[in-house]
Amino acid sequence: MSILYIFCLTAIISFAGSIHIGPVNLMVIRTSLDRDLKSALLVSLGGSLPELLYASIAIIGVSFLNQHPQLITTLNYLVIPVFLILGIYYISQKKKNKIYNEEKSVKSFSKGLLLATLNPQLLPFWFGILIYINSLVIINQPGEQFAFVIGTAFGAFVLLCIYAFIAYRKRELINSYISKFNYDKIIGWSFLALSGIKVISFIY
């Protein structure tokens, strides 16, 4: 019973924590609008798998963060050039009539995987959530730990799939509203803003 409870609680928390618009969400929406539902779902899958990694690290123990602070530091520094490159790439795209050609599955999957892996917020987020859940039910058995880890990816994947389905089903409506804008540039400036926020956080 505790295994199901832990899985459901973790999945709900992961779902809610993924609602805010971030790089992976933007990529899922853009892929739905610009390509097809299959590609968007593959981005969603890739974007949810790193939850498994960071949740597993959290399971090892909160002390891991204190023993390996360079991991957080490295991810925080690494995400800045990645966001800069993505921002410049999308801003440089010329506005054109969209041709819905199929994208290689591996490429779509890799987009989501890379963006989510370089999210420096995931590790401290799941450390905090693990501490919270442990205050409700102790997670110390392998089955309970497995339920926690799987729940993190499941909740995020469901939320990203919802974004993908909504954007794809309402593609014509959304495109009609944003046809006067170049949403590649909107996404590009969003990435640049995210990198700027990270730089400012280091300064202050």
TIVOSE-576154 format. One line per 5 residues: number of its first residue (from 1); their letters; for each residue x, y, z of N, C-alpha, C. Coordinates in steps of 0.001 Angstrom, whole numbers. Atoms other than C-alpha are relative to their C-alpha. Example, Ala and Ser with C-alpha at 12.3 -4.5 7.8 and 13.67 -1.06 7.14 Angstrom:
<sites>
1> as> 890:-1190:0:12300:-4500:7800:900:1200:0  -820:-1190:-60:13670:-1060:7140:-770:1090:730
</sites>
This chain:
<sites>
1> msily> 831:-1211:0:0:0:0:859:1251:0  -870:-1164:-70:2835:2388:866:697:254:-1330  -652:-153:1312:4448:1702:-2525:-901:779:-954  951:-707:865:1312:2807:-4394:-168:1444:457  153:-1352:-554:933:5805:-2087:1188:877:-378
6> ifclt> -1219:-756:325:4543:6888:-2644:41:327:-1489  0:-227:1446:4225:6455:-6415:-988:1102:-384  1029:-985:349:991:8450:-6651:359:1386:508  -368:-1289:-576:2200:11206:-4326:1141:637:-778  -1153:-513:757:5502:11550:-6176:-405:428:-1404
11> aiisf> 444:-332:1355:3804:11521:-9588:-790:1305:-12  784:-1235:-82:1378:14255:-8525:919:1206:205  -952:-1093:-250:4233:16396:-7191:805:306:-1261  -766:-190:1233:6239:15841:-10377:-845:668:-1075  934:-604:957:3204:16707:-12519:-150:1491:284
16> agsih> 200:-1401:-371:2593:19935:-10598:1287:807:-181  -1271:-707:129:6285:20828:-10595:420:249:-1432  -354:-147:1422:6442:20502:-14377:-921:949:-745  980:-852:673:3530:22839:-15107:626:1304:-480  -591:-1282:380:5657:25997:-15166:714:-134:-1344
21> igpvn> -607:19:1327:6877:26893:-18636:1518:113:113  -1459:22:4:10519:25953:-19011:507:-458:-1359  -572:380:1304:12892:24886:-21810:-620:-1264:-595  561:1246:528:11501:21344:-22109:-1447:209:-449  1394:-276:366:7874:22531:-22111:-78:769:-1313
26> lmvir> -21:-793:1225:8671:25116:-24774:366:-850:-1205  -425:856:1104:10428:22506:-26901:-1108:-957:-408  1118:898:295:7468:20129:-26626:-1080:733:-791  1029:-788:679:5008:22849:-27643:446:358:-1406  -503:-392:1321:7185:24050:-30500:16:-1200:-949
31> tsldr> -58:1187:848:7663:20498:-31802:-1395:-408:-447  1387:301:376:3889:19920:-31739:-489:934:-1090  451:-986:976:3297:23117:-33694:761:-120:-1312  -883:-97:1154:6226:22768:-36051:174:-1315:-739  -228:1286:637:6365:19048:-36736:-1221:-910:155
36> dlksa> 1129:908:-163:4077:16262:-35518:-79:-476:1438  246:448:-1369:2667:14653:-32413:1023:-1036:443  -974:1035:-353:5048:11694:-32513:1313:623:456  -1250:-661:-374:8092:13969:-32419:-134:691:1347  226:-689:-1269:6576:15996:-29565:-29:-984:1166
41> llvsl> 51:1011:-1050:5913:12822:-27567:1398:-557:286  -1370:461:-206:9507:11711:-28096:807:1031:787  -624:-1052:-802:10700:15090:-26795:-469:-118:1448  559:166:-1339:8391:14521:-23817:658:-1165:737  -635:1165:-610:9880:11087:-23186:1434:320:406
46> ggslp> -1376:-374:-317:13431:12382:-23392:75:995:1136  5:-1033:-1033:12520:15327:-21182:-376:-504:1375  419:536:-1301:11098:13122:-18432:997:-1005:582  -921:1023:-490:13846:10478:-18191:1051:509:987  -975:-479:-990:16419:12687:-16393:-552:103:1420
51> ellya> 593:39:-1337:13947:12796:-13510:451:-1265:729  -441:1256:-594:14984:9174:-12922:1398:130:589  -1385:-176:-447:18638:10147:-12634:65:803:1284  -111:-895:-1151:18171:13009:-10212:-765:-531:1204  723:612:-1114:15581:11165:-8126:826:-1129:611
56> siaii> -860:1077:-501:17988:8218:-7862:1136:561:845  -1053:-652:-782:20745:10538:-6679:-549:459:1345  630:-443:-1247:18346:11957:-4108:-186:-1173:950  201:1185:-819:17631:8420:-2887:1296:-371:726  -1279:369:-602:21335:7858:-2213:187:689:1343
61> gvsfl> -73:-701:-1277:21073:10451:500:223:1486:-199  -165:-1446:57:20897:14173:1122:1464:373:179  -1416:-287:-245:24518:14004:2236:807:21:-1301  -700:22:1285:25521:13337:-1393:210:1413:-527  -81:-1377:499:24822:16972:-2219:1132:755:673
66> nqhpq> -1069:-662:-721:27214:18150:468:1367:-569:-377  -1262:646:347:29886:15657:-575:425:283:-1439  -298:-241:1417:29640:16520:-4292:-624:1319:-470  577:-1295:415:28794:20235:-4568:410:392:-1411  -457:-346:1347:30754:20385:-7821:-994:-424:-1067
71> littl> 1003:448:973:27916:18501:-9547:-997:1103:-291  946:-1101:172:25450:21328:-8958:685:1175:-676  -738:-1126:575:28088:23937:-9769:244:-213:-1490  -265:313:1407:29021:22195:-13036:-1250:154:-852  1254:-107:758:25398:21924:-14165:-446:1446:-134
76> nylvi> 395:-1408:46:24742:25544:-13278:814:773:-1018  -844:-682:985:27695:26698:-15360:-274:-514:-1412  172:601:1320:27037:24288:-18214:-1284:445:-672  1295:-351:576:23417:25329:-18674:31:1375:-669  -61:-1356:560:24414:28946:-19477:373:-21:-1488
81> pvfli> -317:15:1439:26234:28289:-22791:-1005:-785:-826  1002:773:741:23641:25681:-23775:-1207:872:-323  1138:-888:229:20793:28183:-23338:370:1121:-967  -449:-1052:922:22835:30865:-25130:3:-505:-1445  -69:577:1347:23452:28599:-28114:-1401:-232:-554
86> lgiyy> 1377:237:447:19794:27561:-28276:-708:1317:-310  619:-1304:224:18690:31192:-27959:440:618:-1312  -539:-564:1243:20959:32372:-30765:-491:-786:-1207  456:846:1109:19950:29411:-32915:-1430:352:-414  1401:-260:323:16207:30117:-32681:-208:1430:-469
91> isqkk> 136:-1391:430:16580:33893:-33001:456:164:-1446  -550:-119:1354:18595:33406:-36190:-877:-660:-1059  875:656:964:15844:31309:-37778:-879:1031:-699  849:-900:766:14018:33129:-40551:-1432:-496:40  1418:363:-2:10250:33230:-40417:-381:-498:-1386
96> knkiy> 380:585:1281:8859:30987:-43117:-1230:-849:196  1151:895:-65:5844:28919:-43957:475:-1375:465  -443:1245:-591:6081:25754:-41915:-333:-1185:-905  201:1235:738:6519:22469:-43710:119:-1132:1012  23:1001:-1053:5565:19570:-41487:655:-1290:-487
101> neeks> -732:1187:395:8265:17117:-42419:404:-793:1239  -286:883:-1126:9149:14169:-40256:1430:193:475  -1312:-141:-602:12059:14522:-37870:436:-1361:512  -499:1270:-500:14292:11622:-36931:-339:-159:1475  443:262:-1366:13075:10007:-33720:1107:253:1009
106> vksfs> -1130:-163:-918:16531:10007:-32131:257:1473:284  -233:-1426:-176:16884:13750:-32692:-1035:615:932  1063:-527:-856:13530:14539:-31086:218:-431:1447  -238:537:-1334:14292:12287:-28128:1182:693:660  -1223:-610:-542:17760:13803:-27703:-219:1437:441
111> kglll> 291:-1389:-364:16388:17351:-27604:-543:73:1435  595:-5:-1334:14237:16626:-24577:959:-494:1058  -952:577:-954:16902:14504:-22895:1069:1002:395  -1061:-960:-272:19586:17178:-23203:-495:1161:851  524:-1161:-724:17440:20072:-22021:-332:-341:1448
116> atlnp> 378:385:-1359:16137:18183:-18992:1221:-375:833  -1209:394:-732:19533:16752:-18043:762:1215:495  -744:-1205:-361:21016:20250:-17973:-813:947:874  806:-819:-902:18256:21554:-15723:580:-99:1413  -656:74:-1306:20155:22431:-12505:-967:-1:1171
121> qllpf> 981:-58:-1079:16927:22707:-10523:-500:-1385:414  575:1314:-279:16022:19013:-10698:587:-658:1244  -623:682:-1127:18562:17719:-8193:-412:585:1346  450:-538:-1299:17861:20146:-5327:-1503:-132:201  1451:152:-115:14135:19914:-6111:-358:-1367:574
126> wfgil> 350:1335:-462:14030:16150:-5617:606:-336:1351  -498:146:-1366:16236:16307:-2559:-1026:553:982  988:-622:-876:13709:18663:-1004:-1286:-797:82  1237:780:30:10717:16585:-2110:174:-1309:763  -245:1252:-708:12309:13405:-769:-60:212:1511
131> iyins> 53:-313:-1428:12781:15031:2616:-1456:200:443  1418:-235:-323:9129:16145:2545:-773:-1317:74  738:1263:18:7790:12702:1597:415:-878:1175  -471:787:-1143:9960:11094:4271:-639:447:1308  692:-468:-1196:8133:13250:6799:-1409:-586:83
136> lviin> 1328:602:32:4895:11537:5708:84:-1518:86  -208:1440:-2:6111:7994:5059:1479:-260:-288  -1422:268:146:9628:6649:5441:258:-860:-1235  -367:748:1205:11163:5529:2152:1356:-665:259  -1261:691:-276:13760:2906:3032:61:-1405:-595
141> qpgeq> 19:1310:638:12723:-261:1196:212:156:-1505  -251:-90:1449:13844:-1002:-2395:-1255:270:-825  1241:-211:740:10240:-1173:-3604:-512:1416:130  433:-1373:-243:9416:2178:-2046:895:993:-733  -946:-855:715:12544:3742:-3485:-251:-47:-1504
146> fafvi> 313:157:1427:11681:2356:-6926:-1270:769:-355  1255:-717:242:8156:3772:-6654:229:1503:-38  -327:-1429:-24:9576:7196:-5784:667:428:-1305  -754:-351:1217:11994:7206:-8734:-901:-38:-1234  882:128:1169:9430:5972:-11290:-1076:1084:20
151> gtafg> 1020:-1031:-112:6835:8424:-9976:467:1355:-501  -519:-1299:446:9097:11386:-10709:-66:135:-1520  12:-49:1463:9401:10503:-14400:-1420:-94:-541  1367:194:486:5776:9404:-14780:-797:1302:42  743:-1252:-122:4317:12674:-13504:425:1028:-1028
156> afvll> -512:-964:978:6572:14796:-15702:-400:-394:-1420  338:472:1344:5902:12622:-18762:-1466:256:-327  1433:-236:221:2118:12839:-18358:-264:1474:-283  217:-1437:190:2267:16635:-18050:510:450:-1365  -560:-384:1299:4526:17012:-21101:-851:-547:-1142
161> ciyaf> 882:560:1029:2245:14710:-23108:-1267:836:-151  1189:-864:59:-728:16915:-22208:320:1268:-790  -428:-1166:778:1184:19952:-23498:69:-354:-1489  -168:410:1394:2000:18027:-26670:-1353:-183:-690  1318:260:587:-1611:16890:-27292:-787:1296:-209
166> iayrk> 744:-1253:116:-3128:20317:-26611:556:856:-1128  -629:-822:1046:-618:22135:-28808:-264:-583:-1388  218:624:1301:-1072:19586:-31609:-1452:114:-449  1431:-60:348:-4884:19501:-31492:-450:1414:-317  363:-1399:210:-5103:23294:-31363:1043:721:-856
171> relin> -1109:-565:766:-2220:23802:-33781:-452:1129:-916  466:-1033:927:-4217:25759:-36353:-442:1252:745  456:-1148:-787:-5810:27958:-33706:1181:766:576  -1177:-654:-590:-2499:28650:-31971:799:714:-1073  -773:-623:1080:-739:29306:-35259:-698:1231:-556
176> syisk> 732:-1174:501:-3504:31717:-36299:215:1209:900  -242:-1093:-943:-2884:33750:-33147:1436:508:-80  -1413:-406:-37:883:33754:-33448:592:155:-1396  -515:-88:1367:1125:33935:-37252:693:1330:-272  -613:-1306:192:1998:37617:-37007:1328:120:732
181> fnydk> -1246:-12:-754:4864:36758:-34683:907:-1130:-473  -955:1066:269:7987:34700:-35164:275:-703:1318  -140:616:-1314:7706:32251:-32285:1346:-670:190  -1385:446:-173:11192:30945:-33013:785:1049:788  -698:-1074:-713:12427:34337:-31837:-493:106:1445
186> iigws> 521:-27:-1365:10110:34229:-28818:684:-1063:854  -669:1086:-713:11576:30872:-27815:1476:328:193  -1415:-365:-95:15091:32133:-28576:260:1000:1094  -175:-1010:-1046:14704:35188:-26370:-300:-581:1378  281:661:-1282:13244:32953:-23650:1244:-730:499
191> flals> -1233:680:-385:16417:30858:-23682:1069:1005:439  -987:-1025:-374:18587:33997:-23603:-329:596:1367  416:-533:-1306:16551:35316:-20672:359:-972:1118  -331:1008:-1007:17051:32046:-18800:1498:-12:283  -1445:-35:-213:20808:32191:-19365:405:1264:740
196> gikvi> -288:-1248:-701:20838:35837:-18226:-335:-88:1477  393:176:-1400:18999:34913:-15036:1048:-812:749  -1029:808:-644:21607:32246:-14311:1254:812:260  -1198:-827:-176:24456:34721:-14855:-184:966:1168  286:-937:-1086:22813:37251:-12536:26:-697:1360
201> sfiy> 1:737:-1273:22330:34568:-9885:1404:-287:483  -1383:228:-396:26061:33869:-9934:633:1272:541  -587:-1286:-415:26906:37560:-9592:-481:388:1380  582:-398:-1276:24540:38127:-6699:-248:-1199:902
</sites>
